[in-house]
Every structure is written in C-alpha cells, then in structure tokens.
Amino acid sequence: MGKMQTADFQTAIDSGAIMIDKFIYREAMSKLGAAVSVVTSDGEAGLCGATVSAVCSVTDTPATLLVCVNQSSRSNSVIKTNGVLCVNVLAGVNRTVADLFSGSAGVPSEERFSHISHSTLKTGAPVLDGAIVSFDCELEQIIEFGTHSIFLARVVDIRGNDAEACLVYFGRQYISVSTAAE
Ligand SMILES: Cc1cc2nc3c(=O)[nH]c(=O)nc-3n(C[C@H](O)[C@H](O)[C@H](O)COP(=O)(O)O)c2cc1C
C-alpha cells in the first residue's frame, strides 16, 4: 500500500468506521517514534535475533520488560523454547544492525550473527557489541494476543556503554537521536 496522506488518514477516521482498518492503524503507528532494539536468544532451540520496536518497561520491582513478537516470526518459537532473551537497544550508528535483523539486508537468519561481534551475560542470549544498553532476561510469562506474543521478561543482568545517540524509528525511517549539544 502506498503512503497515505494525512488528509486521507483524517477522512478515514472521520468516516466513523468502528473497526479500525489495519492499514490505517499502521499509518497512525508510523507517527509513534520508538527506540529500535534487537531481541536475541540462544539455548536449546539455537540462536535467533529480530529487530523490534515493541519494547517497554512494565515495572522496576522486579525489573521487567515486555516485548511483542509476531507469532509468524521464527524468533517467536525459538524464544519460547529457550526461555531467555536479551533486548539490545541500538545506538544511533547501528542502522545496518537494524537492517540485518529485520531481514531487509537479505542475510539468512543463520548467518546474521557472523556479521556482528557479540558476547553473553548470565542467560547466554547474545549481547550485541555496540548496543547502547542490553537487558539480559529470563522469560517470566507469555500472553498470546491477536497476531503477537507478549513476552514478560525479568531482567537478570544489564550492560551499557557510553554511546551518545540512540536509534529511533519514526515515519518509517531510522533517525539518530543524540544528547550531544548541537
Ligand atoms: C523498525 C522495525 C521494528 C520492528 N518491530 C517489530 C516488533 O516490535 N515485533 C515484531 O515481531 N517484529 C518487528 N519487526 C519485524 C521484524 O524485525 C522481522 O519480522 C523479523 O526480522 C523476523 O525475523 P525472524 O522470522 O527471523 O524472527 C520490526 C521491523 C522493523 C524494521
């Protein structure tokens, strides 16, 4: 579907449709700027990694994140079997990493980890070098809703670095957002 103009978008909303069409919803969501992360896992089911924006904090006691992963994504079943995941929040310079793990770089999933250096913390899930911060997590609970699984993940370790810019997805584009003075 082509890009919808704001006026068309408003007309569609004003037409009073009770059920919001998924394309209208996606167009609206493109205006919600969001940090970009790569959720990784390793264990019994092997390695996986997927670029995600659906990440947020649930509570700090106990430190818990939620991550929404499409049920059609290979990562979904791998994370469930492994029972662990790591949310690697990408730095502003990490656009190629986002492309690598969203599939848009065309690199097969089994090859993706050979293109980036990584280590581990407590759970064994890959911690990507260069991520602005990585949350190493144990899977606590899974809620299936619509097309996605909501993973509630308890944070068991954290590694950060001093990168000054994070990667944000807004208007279907990557933008580097920096704390450094202009
Ligand atoms: C900016 C961006 C954000 C994304 N956010 C999510 C997300 O929150 N959840 C999700 O399931 N997929 C998301 N995707 C799509 C996944 O990256 C893609 O489907 C994934 O790489 C599938 O790979 P897999 O089948 O190897 O797991 C996003 C893609 C992009 C480019």
PDBQT file of the ligand as one rigid body, heavy atoms in Angstrom, charges set to zero:
ROOT
HETATM    1  C1  LIG A 201      11.818  -0.755  12.798  1.00  0.00    +0.000 C 
HETATM    2  C2  LIG A 201      11.245  -2.143  12.895  1.00  0.00    +0.000 A 
HETATM    3  C3  LIG A 201      10.558  -2.514  14.030  1.00  0.00    +0.000 A 
HETATM    4  C4  LIG A 201      10.016  -3.803  14.154  1.00  0.00    +0.000 A 
HETATM    5  N1  LIG A 201       9.369  -4.139  15.307  1.00  0.00    +0.000 NA
HETATM    6  C5  LIG A 201       8.887  -5.396  15.464  1.00  0.00    +0.000 A 
HETATM    7  C6  LIG A 201       8.289  -5.786  16.694  1.00  0.00    +0.000 A 
HETATM    8  O1  LIG A 201       8.176  -4.998  17.640  1.00  0.00    +0.000 OA
HETATM    9  N2  LIG A 201       7.848  -7.070  16.797  1.00  0.00    +0.000 N 
HETATM   10  C7  LIG A 201       7.965  -7.970  15.761  1.00  0.00    +0.000 A 
HETATM   11  O2  LIG A 201       7.529  -9.113  15.916  1.00  0.00    +0.000 OA
HETATM   12  N3  LIG A 201       8.537  -7.641  14.594  1.00  0.00    +0.000 NA
HETATM   13  C8  LIG A 201       9.006  -6.374  14.417  1.00  0.00    +0.000 A 
HETATM   14  N4  LIG A 201       9.615  -6.026  13.234  1.00  0.00    +0.000 N 
HETATM   15  C9  LIG A 201       9.745  -7.033  12.163  1.00  0.00    +0.000 C 
HETATM   16  C10 LIG A 201      10.898  -7.997  12.468  1.00  0.00    +0.000 C 
HETATM   17  O3  LIG A 201      12.142  -7.329  12.538  1.00  0.00    +0.000 OA
HETATM   18  C11 LIG A 201      11.025  -9.094  11.395  1.00  0.00    +0.000 C 
HETATM   19  O4  LIG A 201       9.767  -9.629  11.131  1.00  0.00    +0.000 OA
HETATM   20  C12 LIG A 201      11.942 -10.161  11.921  1.00  0.00    +0.000 C 
HETATM   21  O5  LIG A 201      13.247  -9.934  11.500  1.00  0.00    +0.000 OA
HETATM   22  C13 LIG A 201      11.525 -11.507  11.523  1.00  0.00    +0.000 C 
HETATM   23  O6  LIG A 201      12.669 -12.334  11.588  1.00  0.00    +0.000 OA
HETATM   24  P1  LIG A 201      12.612 -13.838  12.132  1.00  0.00    +0.000 P 
HETATM   25  O7  LIG A 201      11.472 -14.521  11.413  1.00  0.00    +0.000 OA
HETATM   26  O8  LIG A 201      13.946 -14.345  11.724  1.00  0.00    +0.000 OA
HETATM   27  O9  LIG A 201      12.436 -13.775  13.595  1.00  0.00    +0.000 OA
HETATM   28  C14 LIG A 201      10.158  -4.737  13.081  1.00  0.00    +0.000 A 
HETATM   29  C15 LIG A 201      10.859  -4.361  11.927  1.00  0.00    +0.000 A 
HETATM   30  C16 LIG A 201      11.396  -3.082  11.832  1.00  0.00    +0.000 A 
HETATM   31  C17 LIG A 201      12.154  -2.688  10.601  1.00  0.00    +0.000 C 
ENDROOT
TORSDOF 0
